[in-house]
Amino acid sequence: MTDSKIAVERLTEYDTVLELSYAESEVGLRTLDGRTERISMHTACPTEFIVHEPTVAESGDLTMHLEIIRFELVGVSTELWPGAEIKVLGGALSAPDARPILGTVHVPAGRKLAEGVDSEQVLFLTVETPDGTLHNNTPVRMSGKLFRIPPIGSRFESQCDVPLYDVRGEKHLELWACANEA
């Protein structure tokens, strides 16, 4: 067993539901006419996720796959819909038509998780706004450094703008500059 795998095994239970009780998030929204707002959000309930048993490459690099099965963020708009509550839901258990949120953690051979390793999550979201419930067809890619599991002390940021559509397939908003910090 590699040193990296031993270090990671001490930090987590595999294939069981784990919880992160609190995180701060920001969701950037852009309207079709170019107005923008970055909304501060907080967790409405603990984020639930599963970390799967790591795989070890011949090089000794370790890869962990994870799934965020449920999160709910809540914030209040001050610019686009002053005073209105905005919700962002994610994970396969978050809404009836929700899609899985999958992620990976890459631990290079000889490196410890506590030293900071690359991680990426691919998010499909449900965004509830005064203009209706919207979703993305293109994944939001969130990248960051992971130092422990649960990801306390980590910050993840979106890597591109992603359109949001209503149930009829009409584009209403774009997500931009999203961030999450536990």
C-alpha positions as CSV (number, residue, x, y, z in Angstrom):
1,M,0.0,0.0,0.0
2,T,1.4,3.4,-0.9
3,D,2.0,6.2,1.7
4,S,-0.6,8.3,-0.1
5,K,-3.2,5.6,0.2
6,I,-2.4,5.0,3.8
7,A,-2.7,8.8,4.6
8,V,-6.0,9.1,2.8
9,E,-7.4,5.9,4.4
10,R,-6.9,7.4,7.8
11,L,-8.9,10.4,6.8
12,T,-12.2,9.0,5.6
13,E,-14.7,6.2,5.5
14,Y,-15.3,5.0,1.9
15,D,-18.7,4.4,0.3
16,T,-20.7,5.8,3.2
17,V,-22.6,9.1,3.3
18,L,-20.5,11.8,4.9
19,E,-21.6,15.3,5.8
20,L,-20.2,18.8,5.6
21,S,-22.3,20.9,7.9
22,Y,-21.4,24.4,6.7
23,A,-19.8,26.2,3.8
24,E,-20.0,29.7,2.3
25,S,-20.7,30.1,-1.4
26,E,-21.1,32.8,-4.0
27,V,-23.1,32.4,-7.2
28,G,-22.7,34.8,-10.0
29,L,-25.7,35.3,-12.2
30,R,-25.9,37.3,-15.5
31,T,-29.2,38.2,-17.3
32,L,-29.6,38.1,-21.0
33,D,-29.4,41.9,-21.1
34,G,-26.0,41.8,-19.3
35,R,-26.9,42.8,-15.7
36,T,-25.0,40.8,-13.1
37,E,-25.1,40.0,-9.5
38,R,-22.9,37.9,-7.2
39,I,-25.1,36.4,-4.5
40,S,-23.6,35.3,-1.1
41,M,-25.2,32.0,-0.1
42,H,-25.1,29.7,2.9
43,T,-26.0,26.1,3.3
44,A,-29.6,25.4,4.2
45,C,-28.8,21.8,5.3
46,P,-25.6,19.7,5.5
47,T,-24.0,18.8,2.2
48,E,-24.0,15.0,1.8
49,F,-21.4,13.2,-0.2
50,I,-19.7,9.9,-0.8
51,V,-16.0,9.2,-1.3
52,H,-15.3,6.0,-3.1
53,E,-12.4,3.6,-2.5
54,P,-9.3,5.1,-4.1
55,T,-7.5,3.6,-7.1
56,V,-3.7,3.5,-7.3
57,A,-1.9,3.8,-10.6
58,E,1.4,2.0,-11.3
59,S,3.2,5.3,-10.7
60,G,1.8,5.4,-7.1
61,D,-0.6,8.2,-7.9
62,L,-3.9,7.9,-6.1
63,T,-7.3,8.9,-7.6
64,M,-10.5,9.2,-5.5
65,H,-13.9,9.5,-7.0
66,L,-16.6,11.2,-5.1
67,E,-20.2,12.1,-5.5
68,I,-22.0,15.0,-3.9
69,I,-25.5,13.6,-3.4
70,R,-27.3,16.6,-1.9
71,F,-26.7,20.3,-1.2
72,E,-28.9,23.3,-0.8
73,L,-27.7,26.9,-0.9
74,V,-29.9,29.9,0.0
75,G,-29.2,33.6,-0.5
76,V,-31.0,36.8,-1.0
77,S,-30.7,38.9,-4.2
78,T,-29.9,42.6,-3.8
79,E,-29.5,43.6,-7.4
80,L,-31.5,41.4,-9.9
81,W,-34.5,40.7,-7.7
82,P,-34.1,42.9,-4.6
83,G,-35.1,41.0,-1.5
84,A,-36.0,37.7,-3.2
85,E,-34.6,34.4,-2.0
86,I,-32.5,32.4,-4.5
87,K,-31.9,28.7,-4.0
88,V,-29.3,26.5,-5.6
89,L,-29.8,22.8,-5.3
90,G,-27.4,20.1,-6.4
91,G,-26.9,16.3,-6.3
92,A,-29.0,13.4,-7.4
93,L,-31.1,13.5,-4.2
94,S,-31.8,17.3,-4.3
95,A,-34.7,17.5,-6.8
96,P,-36.8,15.0,-8.8
97,D,-35.0,15.7,-12.1
98,A,-31.5,16.3,-10.6
99,R,-28.4,14.9,-12.1
100,P,-25.4,13.5,-10.2
101,I,-22.5,15.7,-9.2
102,L,-19.3,13.8,-9.6
103,G,-15.8,14.7,-8.7
104,T,-12.2,13.5,-8.5
105,V,-9.3,14.0,-6.2
106,H,-5.8,13.4,-7.5
107,V,-3.1,12.6,-5.0
108,P,0.4,12.4,-6.7
109,A,2.7,9.6,-5.4
110,G,4.6,10.8,-2.3
111,R,2.3,13.7,-1.6
112,K,0.0,13.9,1.4
113,L,-3.6,15.1,1.2
114,A,-2.8,17.7,3.9
115,E,-0.3,19.3,1.5
116,G,-3.0,20.2,-0.9
117,V,-4.0,18.2,-4.0
118,D,-6.0,19.0,-7.1
119,S,-9.7,18.3,-7.1
120,E,-12.5,19.0,-9.6
121,Q,-16.3,18.6,-9.3
122,V,-18.7,18.6,-12.3
123,L,-22.0,20.3,-11.2
124,F,-25.5,20.1,-12.6
125,L,-27.7,22.5,-10.7
126,T,-31.3,23.5,-10.1
127,V,-31.5,27.3,-9.6
128,E,-34.7,28.7,-8.2
129,T,-35.3,32.4,-9.0
130,P,-38.3,34.7,-9.2
131,D,-38.1,34.1,-13.0
132,G,-38.6,30.3,-12.5
133,T,-36.7,27.2,-11.9
134,L,-33.6,26.9,-14.1
135,H,-31.0,24.2,-14.8
136,N,-27.7,23.9,-16.7
137,N,-27.1,21.4,-19.5
138,T,-23.4,22.1,-19.7
139,P,-21.6,21.2,-16.4
140,V,-20.2,23.8,-14.1
141,R,-16.6,22.8,-13.5
142,M,-15.4,23.7,-10.0
143,S,-11.7,23.3,-9.3
144,G,-9.7,23.8,-6.2
145,K,-7.2,22.3,-3.7
146,L,-8.3,19.8,-1.2
147,F,-6.5,19.4,2.1
148,R,-8.8,17.0,4.0
149,I,-12.1,15.2,3.8
150,P,-14.6,16.7,4.5
151,P,-13.1,19.7,2.5
152,I,-12.7,22.1,5.4
153,G,-10.2,24.8,4.4
154,S,-10.7,24.4,0.7
155,R,-11.9,26.9,-1.9
156,F,-13.4,25.8,-5.2
157,E,-14.1,28.2,-8.1
158,S,-16.0,27.8,-11.4
159,Q,-13.9,27.7,-14.6
160,C,-16.3,29.0,-17.2
161,D,-19.7,30.7,-17.8
162,V,-22.6,28.3,-18.1
163,P,-26.1,29.0,-19.4
164,L,-29.2,28.3,-17.4
165,Y,-32.4,27.1,-19.1
166,D,-36.1,26.8,-18.1
167,V,-38.1,23.5,-18.6
168,R,-38.9,24.6,-22.2
169,G,-35.2,24.8,-23.0
170,E,-35.2,28.6,-23.2
171,K,-32.1,30.3,-21.9
172,H,-32.7,32.8,-19.1
173,L,-29.4,33.4,-17.2
174,E,-25.7,32.5,-17.1
175,L,-23.8,31.3,-14.1
176,W,-20.4,32.9,-13.8
177,A,-17.8,33.4,-11.1
178,C,-19.2,30.8,-8.7
179,A,-17.2,29.9,-5.6
180,N,-17.5,27.6,-2.5
181,E,-15.4,27.6,0.6
182,A,-15.7,25.3,3.6
